[in-house]
Amino acid sequence: MLLPFLARNGWQAEVLTVAPQHVAAPLDPWLEGGLPGDVPIHRVDAPALRWSRLPGLGTHGIRSLPALAAAGNRLLAERHFDLVYFSTTMFEVHVLGPRWKARHGVPFVMDYQDLWVSDYYREHPDVVPPGGRLKYGVASTLHRFMEPRVLRGCAGITSVSPAYPQHLIARYPGLVGIPTLVQGFPGAASDFERVPDTDATTLFGGEPGLRRWVYAGRGGADMGHALRALFGALRDHADEGFRSGLRLHFIGTSYAAHGTGARTIEPIAAEFGLSHLVHESPDRIHYSRTLACLRAADALIVPGSDDPAYTASKIYPYLLAGRPLLAIFHERSTVTDLMRRAGGGVCVSFSTAEPDADIAERIARDWLATRAYENPVALDAAAFAPHTDVRCAAELCAFFDACVDSEARP
């Protein structure tokens, strides 16, 4: 999303990545069609996906690490580079940063789209982590060993959440003073211009004439607070006539392989007797199809996490879709602050210990009673501008400049 705008801000980028046939995820040619043609992209092979079943080769990062290391060493030896930017949640790959810095003298910056090491599942023992407790425990032990060794040589940190740098500094006090930039995934209005219009019945199925509310994104137990408030509002504050014409679609709610993802939202709807209104599809879908679903919906709903540090960067395309929007987020989430400033929808915030019924009453008041689900809220373009692809690219390049300058000073 930022590549098209880096050159105008003084940075010539080259991309090192894994060839798509080695990635166990849905492939979207539409995304590749948006890449600028003047940016070199180096794609490396990794062990075939069948090897991922073997111990130690289960993650994308581990399987691709040798090939990325070899290709990176070749590129860095061939010509001058000012900076290496690790913008991936394959955190195992970040270990190449200190190696390349020692061998080639090139500083590196790390991007925290999620936390590499998190205490969330230790603090919430009732929540089962992705992949199960055993797999997550092994990976967590490995990550706790790797992270401090990488961070020691890091020139700067970018993060989608202001809480992440604070978390890192609390864990590693030696990071005090390290350059940081908080920046979510940007909004790109041009993406909607490239996505063809698709009929809602084609996208969602079922009979025509229904009112369709749509959410596309991950599910999980940490969204239970927001979801129970939503379903409670529909059960207790909407009549049967309204509910009979309503369908709620939750799309792409699991990170598991196709056909194997668990449903985490339908069981909560069942608690409220609303199973007949809710359709959950755990399989991930293409980003282009996600945008088409957002634009075809009658209204959009975005449940937030009970983790205050969770920042849903997916809120940006929701705001740009121009549909009626209900966001239910923790009061300390950056989403809550953004929507207070920029508008774009109805935001119902909640605190950690607040009863679900109290949140449900606010949803009923601000969303149902006012019929806000029929009327989009205007987005303040000036307030939203810092979150666009053009502005985020300029901000990121200025941050790169600062990191390089900081490394150059004695």
N, C-alpha and C positions, 0 to 999 in steps of 0.2 A: 504493500500500500504506500510505502514511503519511497521506494526506489525511484519512481519517476521524478521526484523532486529533489534528490540529493545533489545532482550536478549543478543546479542553479544556485545551490548554497555552498559550492566550493569543494564538494567531495565526489570523487569518482569511485564508484563501488564495484566490487566483484563479489560474486556469491559462490560459496562452497557448500554443496548440499549432497544429499543422497539421491540416486536415480529413482524415479517414481516406482519402477517395478519391484523395488526392494522395500517399499513402505506398506505396512499392513493397515491401510486406511483408505477410505473412498477417494478416488482421484477425480478431480474436477478440471477438465481442460479449459473451462471458462476462466479459471484463475490465471492459468498460464497466458491466456490471451490478453491479460491486462499488464503483463510485464513489459517494461521498456526494451526495445530491440537493441539499444546501445550498451546494455549492461552485460558483461560476460558472466555466464553461469557455468560453473564447473560441477558436473554431476559424477559422483563416484559410485562404484558397485560395492555391495556389501554381501556377506554370506546370505544365501537364499533363505526365504522365509521359513522353509521347513526346518532349518537349523535352530529356529527360535524356540523349539520345544526342548532343546538340550539345556541342562543346568548351566547358568552363566551366560547363555546367549539369548535369553528371553526378551531382553529389551532392545529396542531399536538403537539406542545410543551405544551399547556394548558391541552389538554386531557391526556397526559401521565405524567404530573408533579407529581400527588400524588403517582403513582406506582413507578416512578423512585426515588422519595424521600424515600419511604418505603424501597425499595431494597437497596439503597445506605446507609441508616442508618444501616441496618442489616449487610451489608458487612463491613462497617467501624467499627462497634462495635465488630465484630467477630475476626478480625485480623488487624495487622498493615499495613497501607499504608503510603507512603511518600508524595504522591501528587495526586490530582484529576485534570484531564485535560478535559476541556469542549471543544471538537472539534466538534461543531455542530452549524448550523445557526438557530436552534430552541432556540433563545436567551432567551425565557422565562425559559428554564431549567437552565440557568446560575445562577438564583436566589438561587439555592441550594448551590452554593459555599460558601457564607457567613454563611449559616445555618450549613453546615457540618463543616466548620472551627470552629465555636463557640462551636459546640457540641462535635466534635471529635478531634479538634486541628490539622487538616490536611490542609495544604495550597492548594490553587487552582490556576490554570493557565487558561486563556481564549484565545480562538482562534477566530480571526476576519477574517473569510473567506469572509464576507461582513461587511459593517458597520451596527451596531445595530441601531444607530440613524444617519440618513442622512438628509442633507439639500438640496439634489439634486432636489427634486420635488418642494421645495419652491423656489429655484433659477430658475427652469424651469417650470413655471406655465402652459405652453402650452403642457407639456407632462403629459399624464394620468398615474398615478402610478398603479402598479399591484393590481388587485382587485377593482379598482375604488377609487375615491377620498374619499368617506365617510369611507369605510372600512380601507383604508390606514391611514386616519386622526385619527381614533380611535386607531389603533394599534400604530401609531407614538406617540400619547400622552401617552399611557401606557409605551412605551419603553423609552421615555424621563424621566419618573418617575423612572423606574427600573434601568437603566444603571448606574447612578452615585452611587447608593446604593450598587451595586455589585462591581464596580470597586474599591471602597474604601478599600476592603479587599483582592484585587487580588495580587498574588505574582509575576505575570508576564503575558505578552501578546505576543502571536504569531499572525502574520498577513501575508496575501498574498500580501499586497501592502505596500511599504514604506510610502505611504501617510497616511495610516490609523493610525499608532502611532502618527504622527504629528497632525492629526485631533483630536485625543483623548486628547493629551496634550494641544492643543489650547482650547479645550472645558473644560477640567478639569486640570488646572495648577498644582494641587496637585499630578499629575502622573509623574511629572518631576523626572527622575532618576529611574523609574520602569524598570526592565529588559524587553527587547523586542527582538524578533527574527522575521525577515522578511523571510518568506519561502512559496513558492507556492506549489500547489499540485505537487508531483514529477513526473518525467518521469520514466516509467518502461518498458524497452525493452522486458522483459520476458512476459509481457501481450500479445504482438503480437505473441509470440511463442505458446501461448495457444489458440489463436483464429483461427478456421479453415478458410481456403480460401473459399470465396464465389464468384460466378460469378456476375459481375456487373449488368447484365440484371435481374438476380434474385433479387438483392438488390434494384435496382432503377426502374425496369420496363421499358417499352418502347422497341423500336426496337434496335437490336444490331448495332454496327458500329458507334454509336454516340460518340463524345468526351464529357466526363462527368466531370464537376468540382463540387466539393462537399464541403459543410460546414455543420457540425453537432454542434449545440449549440444554445443558446438562441438568439432571435431576440430582437426587441425593438426600440423605437424612437431614443434612444441615438446612434444607429448605422447608422442613416440616412445619416450622412456626408460621411462615408466610402462607403456605398452602392450606393449613388448617384454618387460618383466618379467612382465606378466600372461600373455601368450601363452606365454612360456617356462615359467612355472609349470604351465600346463595341459598343455603338450606333454611336459614332463619329469617331472612329479610327479603326474599324474592318469592313471588307466588308461583304455583304450579304451572299456570299458563305461560309465564315468562320462561320458566325453566324448560318447558316442553319444546320450545323453539330454539333452544340454545345448545351448542356443542362446543366443548373445550378440547383443543388439540394440543398435546404436548409432544414435541418432535425432537428426536435425536438426544434422548435423555441419558444415554449410557455411552461410556467410552469402550465398552467391550466389543469383541469381534461381531461381525454381522450375524444376527440371529441368536446371539448368546447373552445379550444384555438383560439385566433384571429390571422389571418395572418398579419404580419407586414412588410414582405419583398415583397410579390407579388404586393401590391399596389404601392410600389416605382418603381418596374420594369415596371408597367403599365404607370407610368409617362414618361418613356423613350420609350414606344412602344415595350417593350421586354417581354411582358407577355408570349408569345409563347415559350420563352427560359427557363423560370423559373418555377420550381415546388417547392412549399413550403409545408412541412408537419409539422404542429405545434405540433403534439403529441410527447412526450418524448419517447425515445427508450432505450433499454438496453445498458449498457456501452460496452458489448461484441459486440453488433451489430454496435455500433458506430465505434469501432476499425476496424471491418470488412469493413464498408463503407469507412473509410479513406484509407485502404489498397487497395480497389478495384477501387478507383477513378483514373481517368487519371491525375487529378490535384486537389489541395486543395486550398480553399480560406477562409480567416479568416478576416471578417470585425471587426474593433475595435470600442470602444465607443468614444464619444466626451468628456467623462469624463477622464481627465488625470490620475486620481487615479485608474481607472479601470485596473485590472491586469487579463488577461485571462490565467489562469493556464492551460486551455485546449490546449494551444500552444505546450506543451511538447509532448503529443502523436502525434500531427500534425508533429512536427519535427522528431519524431522517426519513423513515417510511411514510410519515404523514398520516398515520392512522390513529384513531383513539387509543390511548395507552394508559394502562394501570401498572404502576411499579410498586411493589411491596418490599421495602428494604429496611435494614437496621438503621436506626437514627444516626449512627456514626459512619455509615457508608458514604463514600464519595458520590455515589449515585444520588443519594438524598440531597446533598449540597448542590450538585449540578442541576437537578430539576427544580430546585427552589430558585436558582438564578436564571436558568434558561427556559424553563417551562417545557413544553413539548408533550405534556401528559399529566395525569394525576399521580402523585406520589404519596403513598400512605406509609409512614415510618413507624417503627416499633422499637421497643427496648427489649433487652435480653429476657428479663423476668416478667414481662407483661403478659397477662392472660390472653389467650387466642380470641376469646369472645370480645374483649375490648377492641382489638384490632379489627375484628369482623364488623363491629358497629361503625367504625370509621370508614371502612370500605363501603358499607351500605349507605352511609351518609354522603360520601364524596363521589362515589362511582355509580351506585344503583339509583338512589333517590333523585339525583340530578340528571340521570340519563347521560352521564358523561361518556358512556360506551358508544354513543351515537355521534359525538362531536369531537373532532381532533382539537387539541390545544396547540396554539401557534408556538413555534420554536423561535426564541430570540436569537437571530443570526449572529449578532455581535457577541452575545454571551457564550454562544456555542463555538465561535470561530477558533478559540485556542485548541479545540479538540478535533479540528479538521485535518485531513492529510497534509495540506499545504503548510499549515502553521506548525504541525507536529514535526514535519521534516526539517523546517528551519530551526526549530528548537533543538532537535536532536543533533544537527550538524554543529550548532553553536556549542553544545555540550561536548561533542567530540573534540572541537578545537580546544576547549578548556582542559580536557583530559590529557591531550597531547602536550599542551603547554606545561601542565603541572608535572608531567613525567620528565620534561626536558630541563626543569629547574633543579639545581643541585640541592 
